[in-house]
């Protein structure tokens, strides 16, 4: 099953974050995203024709994030959006982060 077909599952206490090697292995399924902060974050920049297009995309991402119960950090402005995803409770990456990234990719 592809990442975009999966659903985010809420993390309970005591869940370990992905190791760097685990994150790199899953990251292969979301190649447009960048692993950052020693493989504890996944980030992507998006470009748009104007502010309205960027805002429309960010609203779609917000709706998707709410459906998945997994909320990225988003900044945007005229012609761009920047998204950072990680699991705050574990201060690193979980499979959920890559699931959300793949679902965001499917919005394009």
Order of alpha helices (4+ residues) and beta strands (2+ residues): alpha-beta-beta-alpha-beta-beta-alpha
